[in-house]
Amino acid sequence: MITKNKIRRIENFLAAHEKVKAKLEFSFPLPKYESLVIILNSYAELELFSGYFEDFDLPTEEEYEEMCNSNNYSVSAYPKFNLYAI
């Protein structure tokens, strides 16, 4: 999915929910939460999307790369930017 479509999905999710929490995770969210999962293809995407959330704790690029490489994750297993309706 190209970045502009991911941005549109994020904006639509934010418009539909009064409060949203953002998390960077390698697993998909628990089904009990209403959530939106954005699979990241780069650190630049994470930086761009995190700008929508004031309280999101953005890792450094080095921390992000370490997270991706620590267990030999492939590109398809890169972190997901999970948005939870709370």
PDB file with SEQRES, HELIX, SHEET and CRYST1 records, atoms N, CA, C and O in Angstrom:
SEQRES   1 A   86  MET ILE THR LYS ASN LYS ILE ARG ARG ILE GLU ASN PHE          
SEQRES   2 A   86  LEU ALA ALA HIS GLU LYS VAL LYS ALA LYS LEU GLU PHE          
SEQRES   3 A   86  SER PHE PRO LEU PRO LYS TYR GLU SER LEU VAL ILE ILE          
SEQRES   4 A   86  LEU ASN SER TYR ALA GLU LEU GLU LEU PHE SER GLY TYR          
SEQRES   5 A   86  PHE GLU ASP PHE ASP LEU PRO THR GLU GLU GLU TYR GLU          
SEQRES   6 A   86  GLU MET CYS ASN SER ASN ASN TYR SER VAL SER ALA TYR          
SEQRES   7 A   86  PRO LYS PHE ASN LEU TYR ALA ILE                              
HELIX    1 AA1 THR A    3  ALA A   16  1                                  14    
HELIX    2 AA2 TYR A   43  SER A   50  1                                   8    
HELIX    3 AA3 GLU A   61  ASN A   69  1                                   9    
HELIX    4 AA4 VAL A   75  ALA A   77  5                                   3    
SHEET    1 AA1 3 VAL A  20  GLU A  25  0                                        
SHEET    2 AA1 3 LYS A  80  ALA A  85 -1                                        
SHEET    3 AA1 3 SER A  35  ILE A  39 -1                                        
CRYST1    1.000    1.000    1.000  90.00  90.00  90.00 P 1           1          
ATOM      1  N   MET A   1       0.852  -1.178   0.000  1.00  0.00           N  
ATOM      2  CA  MET A   1       0.000   0.000   0.000  1.00  0.00           C  
ATOM      3  C   MET A   1       0.896   1.239   0.000  1.00  0.00           C  
ATOM      4  O   MET A   1       1.842   1.332   0.782  1.00  0.00           O  
ATOM      5  N   ILE A   2       0.592   2.171  -0.870  1.00  0.00           N  
ATOM      6  CA  ILE A   2       1.437   3.362  -0.929  1.00  0.00           C  
ATOM      7  C   ILE A   2       1.129   4.282   0.249  1.00  0.00           C  
ATOM      8  O   ILE A   2       0.054   4.224   0.847  1.00  0.00           O  
ATOM      9  N   THR A   3       2.098   5.125   0.559  1.00  0.00           N  
ATOM     10  CA  THR A   3       2.030   5.943   1.770  1.00  0.00           C  
ATOM     11  C   THR A   3       0.788   6.824   1.824  1.00  0.00           C  
ATOM     12  O   THR A   3       0.189   6.960   2.891  1.00  0.00           O  
ATOM     13  N   LYS A   4       0.381   7.427   0.709  1.00  0.00           N  
ATOM     14  CA  LYS A   4      -0.780   8.324   0.761  1.00  0.00           C  
ATOM     15  C   LYS A   4      -2.056   7.566   1.136  1.00  0.00           C  
ATOM     16  O   LYS A   4      -2.935   8.128   1.787  1.00  0.00           O  
ATOM     17  N   ASN A   5      -2.167   6.297   0.732  1.00  0.00           N  
ATOM     18  CA  ASN A   5      -3.316   5.497   1.143  1.00  0.00           C  
ATOM     19  C   ASN A   5      -3.250   5.174   2.627  1.00  0.00           C  
ATOM     20  O   ASN A   5      -4.281   5.131   3.298  1.00  0.00           O  
ATOM     21  N   LYS A   6      -2.048   4.946   3.147  1.00  0.00           N  
ATOM     22  CA  LYS A   6      -1.885   4.696   4.578  1.00  0.00           C  
ATOM     23  C   LYS A   6      -2.267   5.947   5.373  1.00  0.00           C  
ATOM     24  O   LYS A   6      -2.924   5.849   6.409  1.00  0.00           O  
ATOM     25  N   ILE A   7      -1.860   7.109   4.893  1.00  0.00           N  
ATOM     26  CA  ILE A   7      -2.219   8.372   5.553  1.00  0.00           C  
ATOM     27  C   ILE A   7      -3.731   8.546   5.565  1.00  0.00           C  
ATOM     28  O   ILE A   7      -4.302   8.930   6.585  1.00  0.00           O  
ATOM     29  N   ARG A   8      -4.376   8.270   4.455  1.00  0.00           N  
ATOM     30  CA  ARG A   8      -5.834   8.401   4.381  1.00  0.00           C  
ATOM     31  C   ARG A   8      -6.511   7.458   5.378  1.00  0.00           C  
ATOM     32  O   ARG A   8      -7.483   7.846   6.027  1.00  0.00           O  
ATOM     33  N   ARG A   9      -6.012   6.230   5.506  1.00  0.00           N  
ATOM     34  CA  ARG A   9      -6.582   5.287   6.469  1.00  0.00           C  
ATOM     35  C   ARG A   9      -6.395   5.782   7.900  1.00  0.00           C  
ATOM     36  O   ARG A   9      -7.299   5.652   8.724  1.00  0.00           O  
ATOM     37  N   ILE A  10      -5.224   6.349   8.199  1.00  0.00           N  
ATOM     38  CA  ILE A  10      -4.972   6.899   9.529  1.00  0.00           C  
ATOM     39  C   ILE A  10      -5.918   8.070   9.808  1.00  0.00           C  
ATOM     40  O   ILE A  10      -6.526   8.140  10.876  1.00  0.00           O  
ATOM     41  N   GLU A  11      -6.038   8.971   8.861  1.00  0.00           N  
ATOM     42  CA  GLU A  11      -6.918  10.134   9.045  1.00  0.00           C  
ATOM     43  C   GLU A  11      -8.372   9.705   9.244  1.00  0.00           C  
ATOM     44  O   GLU A  11      -9.076  10.275  10.078  1.00  0.00           O  
ATOM     45  N   ASN A  12      -8.822   8.708   8.486  1.00  0.00           N  
ATOM     46  CA  ASN A  12     -10.196   8.209   8.636  1.00  0.00           C  
ATOM     47  C   ASN A  12     -10.404   7.567  10.000  1.00  0.00           C  
ATOM     48  O   ASN A  12     -11.454   7.744  10.619  1.00  0.00           O  
ATOM     49  N   PHE A  13      -9.405   6.821  10.473  1.00  0.00           N  
ATOM     50  CA  PHE A  13      -9.508   6.187  11.786  1.00  0.00           C  
ATOM     51  C   PHE A  13      -9.562   7.240  12.877  1.00  0.00           C  
ATOM     52  O   PHE A  13     -10.356   7.125  13.810  1.00  0.00           O  
ATOM     53  N   LEU A  14      -8.727   8.263  12.770  1.00  0.00           N  
ATOM     54  CA  LEU A  14      -8.722   9.339  13.763  1.00  0.00           C  
ATOM     55  C   LEU A  14     -10.035  10.108  13.750  1.00  0.00           C  
ATOM     56  O   LEU A  14     -10.520  10.530  14.799  1.00  0.00           O  
ATOM     57  N   ALA A  15     -10.610  10.291  12.570  1.00  0.00           N  
ATOM     58  CA  ALA A  15     -11.883  11.006  12.467  1.00  0.00           C  
ATOM     59  C   ALA A  15     -13.031  10.210  13.089  1.00  0.00           C  
ATOM     60  O   ALA A  15     -14.005  10.790  13.567  1.00  0.00           O  
ATOM     61  N   ALA A  16     -12.912   8.891  13.082  1.00  0.00           N  
ATOM     62  CA  ALA A  16     -13.987   8.032  13.579  1.00  0.00           C  
ATOM     63  C   ALA A  16     -13.909   7.763  15.074  1.00  0.00           C  
ATOM     64  O   ALA A  16     -14.882   7.297  15.669  1.00  0.00           O  
ATOM     65  N   HIS A  17     -12.758   8.051  15.695  1.00  0.00           N  
ATOM     66  CA  HIS A  17     -12.568   7.720  17.102  1.00  0.00           C  
ATOM     67  C   HIS A  17     -12.062   8.933  17.873  1.00  0.00           C  
ATOM     68  O   HIS A  17     -11.134   9.616  17.441  1.00  0.00           O  
ATOM     69  N   GLU A  18     -12.681   9.186  19.009  1.00  0.00           N  
ATOM     70  CA  GLU A  18     -12.334  10.361  19.802  1.00  0.00           C  
ATOM     71  C   GLU A  18     -10.927  10.269  20.390  1.00  0.00           C  
ATOM     72  O   GLU A  18     -10.188  11.254  20.400  1.00  0.00           O  
ATOM     73  N   LYS A  19     -10.560   9.081  20.880  1.00  0.00           N  
ATOM     74  CA  LYS A  19      -9.239   8.884  21.471  1.00  0.00           C  
ATOM     75  C   LYS A  19      -8.571   7.678  20.829  1.00  0.00           C  
ATOM     76  O   LYS A  19      -9.179   6.618  20.683  1.00  0.00           O  
ATOM     77  N   VAL A  20      -7.317   7.854  20.450  1.00  0.00           N  
ATOM     78  CA  VAL A  20      -6.568   6.787  19.787  1.00  0.00           C  
ATOM     79  C   VAL A  20      -5.182   6.709  20.405  1.00  0.00           C  
ATOM     80  O   VAL A  20      -4.541   7.731  20.653  1.00  0.00           O  
ATOM     81  N   LYS A  21      -4.728   5.490  20.650  1.00  0.00           N  
ATOM     82  CA  LYS A  21      -3.377   5.270  21.147  1.00  0.00           C  
ATOM     83  C   LYS A  21      -2.561   4.582  20.050  1.00  0.00           C  
ATOM     84  O   LYS A  21      -3.037   3.639  19.419  1.00  0.00           O  
ATOM     85  N   ALA A  22      -1.346   5.051  19.827  1.00  0.00           N  
ATOM     86  CA  ALA A  22      -0.476   4.479  18.805  1.00  0.00           C  
ATOM     87  C   ALA A  22       0.619   3.655  19.456  1.00  0.00           C  
ATOM     88  O   ALA A  22       1.210   4.065  20.455  1.00  0.00           O  
ATOM     89  N   LYS A  23       0.887   2.477  18.876  1.00  0.00           N  
ATOM     90  CA  LYS A  23       1.955   1.615  19.377  1.00  0.00           C  
ATOM     91  C   LYS A  23       2.724   1.039  18.197  1.00  0.00           C  
ATOM     92  O   LYS A  23       2.164   0.787  17.130  1.00  0.00           O  
ATOM     93  N   LEU A  24       4.004   0.841  18.411  1.00  0.00           N  
ATOM     94  CA  LEU A  24       4.848   0.172  17.424  1.00  0.00           C  
ATOM     95  C   LEU A  24       5.060  -1.246  17.917  1.00  0.00           C  
ATOM     96  O   LEU A  24       5.666  -1.458  18.968  1.00  0.00           O  
ATOM     97  N   GLU A  25       4.562  -2.219  17.165  1.00  0.00           N  
ATOM     98  CA  GLU A  25       4.593  -3.604  17.612  1.00  0.00           C  
ATOM     99  C   GLU A  25       4.942  -4.533  16.458  1.00  0.00           C  
ATOM    100  O   GLU A  25       4.742  -4.192  15.292  1.00  0.00           O  
ATOM    101  N   PHE A  26       5.460  -5.697  16.787  1.00  0.00           N  
ATOM    102  CA  PHE A  26       5.727  -6.700  15.766  1.00  0.00           C  
ATOM    103  C   PHE A  26       4.559  -7.651  15.581  1.00  0.00           C  
ATOM    104  O   PHE A  26       4.460  -8.321  14.553  1.00  0.00           O  
ATOM    105  N   SER A  27       3.673  -7.717  16.567  1.00  0.00           N  
ATOM    106  CA  SER A  27       2.517  -8.606  16.464  1.00  0.00           C  
ATOM    107  C   SER A  27       1.285  -7.796  16.085  1.00  0.00           C  
ATOM    108  O   SER A  27       1.252  -6.575  16.236  1.00  0.00           O  
ATOM    109  N   PHE A  28       0.285  -8.496  15.595  1.00  0.00           N  
ATOM    110  CA  PHE A  28      -0.973  -7.828  15.311  1.00  0.00           C  
ATOM    111  C   PHE A  28      -1.742  -7.647  16.616  1.00  0.00           C  
ATOM    112  O   PHE A  28      -1.517  -8.394  17.568  1.00  0.00           O  
ATOM    113  N   PRO A  29      -2.635  -6.681  16.680  1.00  0.00           N  
ATOM    114  CA  PRO A  29      -3.332  -6.372  17.936  1.00  0.00           C  
ATOM    115  C   PRO A  29      -4.278  -7.494  18.353  1.00  0.00           C  
ATOM    116  O   PRO A  29      -4.692  -8.331  17.551  1.00  0.00           O  
ATOM    117  N   LEU A  30      -4.593  -7.470  19.621  1.00  0.00           N  
ATOM    118  CA  LEU A  30      -5.580  -8.421  20.137  1.00  0.00           C  
ATOM    119  C   LEU A  30      -6.939  -8.099  19.525  1.00  0.00           C  
ATOM    120  O   LEU A  30      -7.278  -6.930  19.344  1.00  0.00           O  
ATOM    121  N   PRO A  31      -7.719  -9.130  19.207  1.00  0.00           N  
ATOM    122  CA  PRO A  31      -9.008  -8.884  18.534  1.00  0.00           C  
ATOM    123  C   PRO A  31     -10.013  -8.084  19.359  1.00  0.00           C  
ATOM    124  O   PRO A  31     -10.956  -7.526  18.799  1.00  0.00           O  
ATOM    125  N   LYS A  32      -9.826  -8.017  20.695  1.00  0.00           N  
ATOM    126  CA  LYS A  32     -10.812  -7.299  21.505  1.00  0.00           C  
ATOM    127  C   LYS A  32     -10.749  -5.784  21.304  1.00  0.00           C  
ATOM    128  O   LYS A  32     -11.678  -5.073  21.686  1.00  0.00           O  
ATOM    129  N   TYR A  33      -9.683  -5.295  20.720  1.00  0.00           N  
ATOM    130  CA  TYR A  33      -9.546  -3.855  20.492  1.00  0.00           C  
ATOM    131  C   TYR A  33      -9.996  -3.492  19.082  1.00  0.00           C  
ATOM    132  O   TYR A  33      -9.766  -4.235  18.129  1.00  0.00           O  
ATOM    133  N   GLU A  34     -10.640  -2.340  18.972  1.00  0.00           N  
ATOM    134  CA  GLU A  34     -10.882  -1.800  17.641  1.00  0.00           C  
ATOM    135  C   GLU A  34      -9.600  -1.093  17.238  1.00  0.00           C  
ATOM    136  O   GLU A  34      -9.155  -0.166  17.915  1.00  0.00           O  
ATOM    137  N   SER A  35      -9.014  -1.528  16.144  1.00  0.00           N  
ATOM    138  CA  SER A  35      -7.690  -1.016  15.821  1.00  0.00           C  
ATOM    139  C   SER A  35      -7.478  -0.928  14.320  1.00  0.00           C  
ATOM    140  O   SER A  35      -8.242  -1.471  13.523  1.00  0.00           O  
ATOM    141  N   LEU A  36      -6.425  -0.232  13.970  1.00  0.00           N  
ATOM    142  CA  LEU A  36      -5.980  -0.128  12.586  1.00  0.00           C  
ATOM    143  C   LEU A  36      -4.512  -0.495  12.573  1.00  0.00           C  
ATOM    144  O   LEU A  36      -3.729   0.042  13.356  1.00  0.00           O  
ATOM    145  N   VAL A  37      -4.132  -1.407  11.688  1.00  0.00           N  
ATOM    146  CA  VAL A  37      -2.749  -1.849  11.584  1.00  0.00           C  
ATOM    147  C   VAL A  37      -2.159  -1.307  10.290  1.00  0.00           C  
ATOM    148  O   VAL A  37      -2.681  -1.556   9.204  1.00  0.00           O  
ATOM    149  N   ILE A  38      -1.069  -0.566  10.419  1.00  0.00           N  
ATOM    150  CA  ILE A  38      -0.345  -0.057   9.259  1.00  0.00           C  
ATOM    151  C   ILE A  38       1.024  -0.740   9.239  1.00  0.00           C  
ATOM    152  O   ILE A  38       1.836  -0.521  10.138  1.00  0.00           O  
ATOM    153  N   ILE A  39       1.283  -1.555   8.237  1.00  0.00           N  
ATOM    154  CA  ILE A  39       2.581  -2.222   8.136  1.00  0.00           C  
ATOM    155  C   ILE A  39       3.593  -1.214   7.586  1.00  0.00           C  
ATOM    156  O   ILE A  39       3.379  -0.610   6.535  1.00  0.00           O  
ATOM    157  N   LEU A  40       4.683  -1.047   8.306  1.00  0.00           N  
ATOM    158  CA  LEU A  40       5.693  -0.061   7.925  1.00  0.00           C  
ATOM    159  C   LEU A  40       6.699  -0.652   6.954  1.00  0.00           C  
ATOM    160  O   LEU A  40       7.114  -1.803   7.086  1.00  0.00           O  
ATOM    161  N   ASN A  41       7.079   0.150   5.985  1.00  0.00           N  
ATOM    162  CA  ASN A  41       8.108  -0.260   5.026  1.00  0.00           C  
ATOM    163  C   ASN A  41       9.419   0.469   5.242  1.00  0.00           C  
ATOM    164  O   ASN A  41      10.436   0.128   4.638  1.00  0.00           O  
ATOM    165  N   SER A  42       9.392   1.481   6.113  1.00  0.00           N  
ATOM    166  CA  SER A  42      10.616   2.254   6.341  1.00  0.00           C  
ATOM    167  C   SER A  42      10.481   3.088   7.610  1.00  0.00           C  
ATOM    168  O   SER A  42       9.382   3.295   8.124  1.00  0.00           O  
ATOM    169  N   TYR A  43      11.612   3.555   8.096  1.00  0.00           N  
ATOM    170  CA  TYR A  43      11.609   4.458   9.247  1.00  0.00           C  
ATOM    171  C   TYR A  43      10.973   5.790   8.862  1.00  0.00           C  
ATOM    172  O   TYR A  43      10.328   6.436   9.688  1.00  0.00           O  
ATOM    173  N   ALA A  44      11.154   6.199   7.614  1.00  0.00           N  
ATOM    174  CA  ALA A  44      10.558   7.457   7.152  1.00  0.00           C  
ATOM    175  C   ALA A  44       9.038   7.414   7.281  1.00  0.00           C  
ATOM    176  O   ALA A  44       8.420   8.414   7.647  1.00  0.00           O  
ATOM    177  N   GLU A  45       8.435   6.270   6.985  1.00  0.00           N  
ATOM    178  CA  GLU A  45       6.987   6.144   7.168  1.00  0.00           C  
ATOM    179  C   GLU A  45       6.615   6.298   8.634  1.00  0.00           C  
ATOM    180  O   GLU A  45       5.652   6.990   8.966  1.00  0.00           O  
ATOM    181  N   LEU A  46       7.372   5.658   9.506  1.00  0.00           N  
ATOM    182  CA  LEU A  46       7.093   5.778  10.941  1.00  0.00           C  
ATOM    183  C   LEU A  46       7.168   7.229  11.381  1.00  0.00           C  
ATOM    184  O   LEU A  46       6.296   7.700  12.110  1.00  0.00           O  
ATOM    185  N   GLU A  47       8.196   7.940  10.949  1.00  0.00           N  
ATOM    186  CA  GLU A  47       8.341   9.366  11.300  1.00  0.00           C  
ATOM    187  C   GLU A  47       7.138  10.167  10.820  1.00  0.00           C  
ATOM    188  O   GLU A  47       6.594  10.989  11.557  1.00  0.00           O  
ATOM    189  N   LEU A  48       6.730   9.922   9.585  1.00  0.00           N  
ATOM    190  CA  LEU A  48       5.607  10.653   9.000  1.00  0.00           C  
ATOM    191  C   LEU A  48       4.315  10.377   9.761  1.00  0.00           C  
ATOM    192  O   LEU A  48       3.598  11.310  10.124  1.00  0.00           O  
ATOM    193  N   PHE A  49       4.012   9.098  10.006  1.00  0.00           N  
ATOM    194  CA  PHE A  49       2.762   8.741  10.657  1.00  0.00           C  
ATOM    195  C   PHE A  49       2.753   9.159  12.122  1.00  0.00           C  
ATOM    196  O   PHE A  49       1.702   9.524  12.650  1.00  0.00           O  
ATOM    197  N   SER A  50       3.901   9.112  12.783  1.00  0.00           N  
ATOM    198  CA  SER A  50       3.947   9.451  14.208  1.00  0.00           C  
ATOM    199  C   SER A  50       3.625  10.918  14.446  1.00  0.00           C  
ATOM    200  O   SER A  50       3.243  11.289  15.556  1.00  0.00           O  
ATOM    201  N   GLY A  51       3.768  11.749  13.442  1.00  0.00           N  
ATOM    202  CA  GLY A  51       3.449  13.160  13.557  1.00  0.00           C  
ATOM    203  C   GLY A  51       1.988  13.428  13.859  1.00  0.00           C  
ATOM    204  O   GLY A  51       1.629  14.539  14.252  1.00  0.00           O  
ATOM    205  N   TYR A  52       1.138  12.421  13.681  1.00  0.00           N  
ATOM    206  CA  TYR A  52      -0.283  12.577  13.973  1.00  0.00           C  
ATOM    207  C   TYR A  52      -0.586  12.404  15.459  1.00  0.00           C  
ATOM    208  O   TYR A  52      -1.713  12.643  15.892  1.00  0.00           O  
ATOM    209  N   PHE A  53       0.421  11.985  16.250  1.00  0.00           N  
ATOM    210  CA  PHE A  53       0.192  11.646  17.649  1.00  0.00           C  
ATOM    211  C   PHE A  53       1.201  12.352  18.531  1.00  0.00           C  
ATOM    212  O   PHE A  53       2.402  12.109  18.423  1.00  0.00           O  
ATOM    213  N   GLU A  54       0.718  13.232  19.412  1.00  0.00           N  
ATOM    214  CA  GLU A  54       1.594  14.020  20.270  1.00  0.00           C  
ATOM    215  C   GLU A  54       2.346  13.163  21.284  1.00  0.00           C  
ATOM    216  O   GLU A  54       3.504  13.440  21.596  1.00  0.00           O  
ATOM    217  N   ASP A  55       1.696  12.135  21.794  1.00  0.00           N  
ATOM    218  CA  ASP A  55       2.298  11.371  22.883  1.00  0.00           C  
ATOM    219  C   ASP A  55       2.976  10.078  22.421  1.00  0.00           C  
ATOM    220  O   ASP A  55       3.332   9.241  23.251  1.00  0.00           O  
ATOM    221  N   PHE A  56       3.156   9.905  21.122  1.00  0.00           N  
ATOM    222  CA  PHE A  56       3.814   8.691  20.638  1.00  0.00           C  
ATOM    223  C   PHE A  56       5.314   8.788  20.899  1.00  0.00           C  
ATOM    224  O   PHE A  56       5.950   9.788  20.563  1.00  0.00           O  
ATOM    225  N   ASP A  57       5.874   7.735  21.504  1.00  0.00           N  
ATOM    226  CA  ASP A  57       7.291   7.706  21.835  1.00  0.00           C  
ATOM    227  C   ASP A  57       8.066   7.162  20.643  1.00  0.00           C  
ATOM    228  O   ASP A  57       8.199   5.948  20.485  1.00  0.00           O  
ATOM    229  N   LEU A  58       8.570   8.046  19.818  1.00  0.00           N  
ATOM    230  CA  LEU A  58       9.245   7.660  18.581  1.00  0.00           C  
ATOM    231  C   LEU A  58      10.656   7.158  18.869  1.00  0.00           C  
ATOM    232  O   LEU A  58      11.456   7.886  19.457  1.00  0.00           O  
ATOM    233  N   PRO A  59      10.978   5.921  18.464  1.00  0.00           N  
ATOM    234  CA  PRO A  59      12.353   5.454  18.655  1.00  0.00           C  
ATOM    235  C   PRO A  59      13.286   6.160  17.681  1.00  0.00           C  
ATOM    236  O   PRO A  59      12.842   6.687  16.661  1.00  0.00           O  
ATOM    237  N   THR A  60      14.561   6.169  17.990  1.00  0.00           N  
ATOM    238  CA  THR A  60      15.522   6.709  17.034  1.00  0.00           C  
ATOM    239  C   THR A  60      15.617   5.748  15.858  1.00  0.00           C  
ATOM    240  O   THR A  60      15.150   4.611  15.936  1.00  0.00           O  
ATOM    241  N   GLU A  61      16.221   6.205  14.773  1.00  0.00           N  
ATOM    242  CA  GLU A  61      16.372   5.329  13.608  1.00  0.00           C  
ATOM    243  C   GLU A  61      17.224   4.107  13.954  1.00  0.00           C  
ATOM    244  O   GLU A  61      16.965   3.003  13.475  1.00  0.00           O  
ATOM    245  N   GLU A  62      18.241   4.315  14.789  1.00  0.00           N  
ATOM    246  CA  GLU A  62      19.091   3.192  15.200  1.00  0.00           C  
ATOM    247  C   GLU A  62      18.308   2.184  16.035  1.00  0.00           C  
ATOM    248  O   GLU A  62      18.466   0.977  15.853  1.00  0.00           O  
ATOM    249  N   GLU A  63      17.464   2.668  16.951  1.00  0.00           N  
ATOM    250  CA  GLU A  63      16.630   1.778  17.759  1.00  0.00           C  
ATOM    251  C   GLU A  63      15.642   1.010  16.881  1.00  0.00           C  
ATOM    252  O   GLU A  63      15.390  -0.176  17.091  1.00  0.00           O  
ATOM    253  N   TYR A  64      15.099   1.707  15.906  1.00  0.00           N  
ATOM    254  CA  TYR A  64      14.156   1.071  14.970  1.00  0.00           C  
ATOM    255  C   TYR A  64      14.845  -0.053  14.201  1.00  0.00           C  
ATOM    256  O   TYR A  64      14.310  -1.156  14.093  1.00  0.00           O  
ATOM    257  N   GLU A  65      16.030   0.228  13.669  1.00  0.00           N  
ATOM    258  CA  GLU A  65      16.765  -0.797  12.920  1.00  0.00           C  
ATOM    259  C   GLU A  65      17.117  -1.979  13.809  1.00  0.00           C  
ATOM    260  O   GLU A  65      17.056  -3.128  13.371  1.00  0.00           O  
ATOM    261  N   GLU A  66      17.484  -1.706  15.053  1.00  0.00           N  
ATOM    262  CA  GLU A  66      17.795  -2.789  15.987  1.00  0.00           C  
ATOM    263  C   GLU A  66      16.556  -3.640  16.257  1.00  0.00           C  
ATOM    264  O   GLU A  66      16.644  -4.867  16.322  1.00  0.00           O  
ATOM    265  N   MET A  67      15.405  -2.991  16.412  1.00  0.00           N  
ATOM    266  CA  MET A  67      14.158  -3.729  16.601  1.00  0.00           C  
ATOM    267  C   MET A  67      13.885  -4.646  15.414  1.00  0.00           C  
ATOM    268  O   MET A  67      13.477  -5.794  15.588  1.00  0.00           O  
ATOM    269  N   CYS A  68      14.112  -4.134  14.212  1.00  0.00           N  
ATOM    270  CA  CYS A  68      13.837  -4.904  12.999  1.00  0.00           C  
ATOM    271  C   CYS A  68      14.819  -6.056  12.823  1.00  0.00           C  
ATOM    272  O   CYS A  68      14.452  -7.117  12.319  1.00  0.00           O  
ATOM    273  N   ASN A  69      16.059  -5.851  13.236  1.00  0.00           N  
ATOM    274  CA  ASN A  69      17.106  -6.841  12.980  1.00  0.00           C  
ATOM    275  C   ASN A  69      17.391  -7.781  14.138  1.00  0.00           C  
ATOM    276  O   ASN A  69      18.075  -8.788  13.958  1.00  0.00           O  
ATOM    277  N   SER A  70      16.884  -7.475  15.314  1.00  0.00           N  
ATOM    278  CA  SER A  70      17.282  -8.222  16.507  1.00  0.00           C  
ATOM    279  C   SER A  70      16.979  -9.715  16.426  1.00  0.00           C  
ATOM    280  O   SER A  70      17.700 -10.530  17.003  1.00  0.00           O  
ATOM    281  N   ASN A  71      15.918 -10.072  15.714  1.00  0.00           N  
ATOM    282  CA  ASN A  71      15.567 -11.491  15.574  1.00  0.00           C  
ATOM    283  C   ASN A  71      15.527 -11.917  14.117  1.00  0.00           C  
ATOM    284  O   ASN A  71      14.771 -12.813  13.742  1.00  0.00           O  
ATOM    285  N   ASN A  72      16.348 -11.270  13.299  1.00  0.00           N  
ATOM    286  CA  ASN A  72      16.411 -11.579  11.863  1.00  0.00           C  
ATOM    287  C   ASN A  72      15.050 -11.445  11.177  1.00  0.00           C  
ATOM    288  O   ASN A  72      14.672 -12.287  10.362  1.00  0.00           O  
ATOM    289  N   TYR A  73      14.324 -10.388  11.512  1.00  0.00           N  
ATOM    290  CA  TYR A  73      13.040 -10.154  10.873  1.00  0.00           C  
ATOM    291  C   TYR A  73      13.237  -9.812   9.404  1.00  0.00           C  
ATOM    292  O   TYR A  73      14.165  -9.092   9.037  1.00  0.00           O  
ATOM    293  N   SER A  74      12.357 -10.337   8.581  1.00  0.00           N  
ATOM    294  CA  SER A  74      12.367  -9.967   7.171  1.00  0.00           C  
ATOM    295  C   SER A  74      11.579  -8.669   7.011  1.00  0.00           C  
ATOM    296  O   SER A  74      10.956  -8.195   7.961  1.00  0.00           O  
ATOM    297  N   VAL A  75      11.608  -8.100   5.815  1.00  0.00           N  
ATOM    298  CA  VAL A  75      10.857  -6.868   5.567  1.00  0.00           C  
ATOM    299  C   VAL A  75       9.378  -7.086   5.860  1.00  0.00           C  
ATOM    300  O   VAL A  75       8.707  -6.190   6.372  1.00  0.00           O  
ATOM    301  N   SER A  76       8.867  -8.277   5.535  1.00  0.00           N  
ATOM    302  CA  SER A  76       7.440  -8.542   5.748  1.00  0.00           C  
ATOM    303  C   SER A  76       7.084  -8.620   7.230  1.00  0.00           C  
ATOM    304  O   SER A  76       5.905  -8.600   7.585  1.00  0.00           O  
ATOM    305  N   ALA A  77       8.089  -8.708   8.095  1.00  0.00           N  
ATOM    306  CA  ALA A  77       7.839  -8.760   9.541  1.00  0.00           C  
ATOM    307  C   ALA A  77       8.245  -7.468  10.235  1.00  0.00           C  
ATOM    308  O   ALA A  77       8.381  -7.442  11.459  1.00  0.00           O  
ATOM    309  N   TYR A  78       8.437  -6.410   9.482  1.00  0.00           N  
ATOM    310  CA  TYR A  78       8.755  -5.122  10.090  1.00  0.00           C  
ATOM    311  C   TYR A  78       7.640  -4.721  11.045  1.00  0.00           C  
ATOM    312  O   TYR A  78       6.530  -5.246  10.963  1.00  0.00           O  
ATOM    313  N   PRO A  79       7.927  -3.802  11.941  1.00  0.00           N  
ATOM    314  CA  PRO A  79       6.904  -3.408  12.911  1.00  0.00           C  
ATOM    315  C   PRO A  79       5.642  -2.892  12.242  1.00  0.00           C  
ATOM    316  O   PRO A  79       5.654  -2.338  11.143  1.00  0.00           O  
ATOM    317  N   LYS A  80       4.567  -3.104  12.959  1.00  0.00           N  
ATOM    318  CA  LYS A  80       3.288  -2.557  12.536  1.00  0.00           C  
ATOM    319  C   LYS A  80       3.008  -1.346  13.401  1.00  0.00           C  
ATOM    320  O   LYS A  80       3.242  -1.367  14.610  1.00  0.00           O  
ATOM    321  N   PHE A  81       2.510  -0.298  12.786  1.00  0.00           N  
ATOM    322  CA  PHE A  81       2.076   0.880  13.525  1.00  0.00           C  
ATOM    323  C   PHE A  81       0.615   0.617  13.853  1.00  0.00           C  
ATOM    324  O   PHE A  81      -0.260   0.778  13.002  1.00  0.00           O  
ATOM    325  N   ASN A  82       0.356   0.211  15.093  1.00  0.00           N  
ATOM    326  CA  ASN A  82      -0.992  -0.162  15.514  1.00  0.00           C  
ATOM    327  C   ASN A  82      -1.680   1.011  16.192  1.00  0.00           C  
ATOM    328  O   ASN A  82      -1.140   1.610  17.122  1.00  0.00           O  
ATOM    329  N   LEU A  83      -2.863   1.329  15.724  1.00  0.00           N  
ATOM    330  CA  LEU A  83      -3.659   2.397  16.307  1.00  0.00           C  
ATOM    331  C   LEU A  83      -4.851   1.758  17.013  1.00  0.00           C  
ATOM    332  O   LEU A  83      -5.628   1.027  16.400  1.00  0.00           O  
ATOM    333  N   TYR A  84      -4.984   2.040  18.298  1.00  0.00           N  
ATOM    334  CA  TYR A  84      -6.066   1.465  19.104  1.00  0.00           C  
ATOM    335  C   TYR A  84      -7.061   2.539  19.480  1.00  0.00           C  
ATOM    336  O   TYR A  84      -6.683   3.612  19.949  1.00  0.00           O  
ATOM    337  N   ALA A  85      -8.340   2.248  19.273  1.00  0.00           N  
ATOM    338  CA  ALA A  85      -9.391   3.126  19.787  1.00  0.00           C  
ATOM    339  C   ALA A  85      -9.545   2.847  21.267  1.00  0.00           C  
ATOM    340  O   ALA A  85      -9.721   1.699  21.675  1.00  0.00           O  
ATOM    341  N   ILE A  86      -9.478   3.910  22.083  1.00  0.00           N  
ATOM    342  CA  ILE A  86      -9.596   3.718  23.530  1.00  0.00           C  
ATOM    343  C   ILE A  86     -10.766   4.512  24.085  1.00  0.00           C  
ATOM    344  O   ILE A  86     -11.022   4.475  25.288  1.00  0.00           O  
TER     345      ILE A  86                                                      
END                                                                             
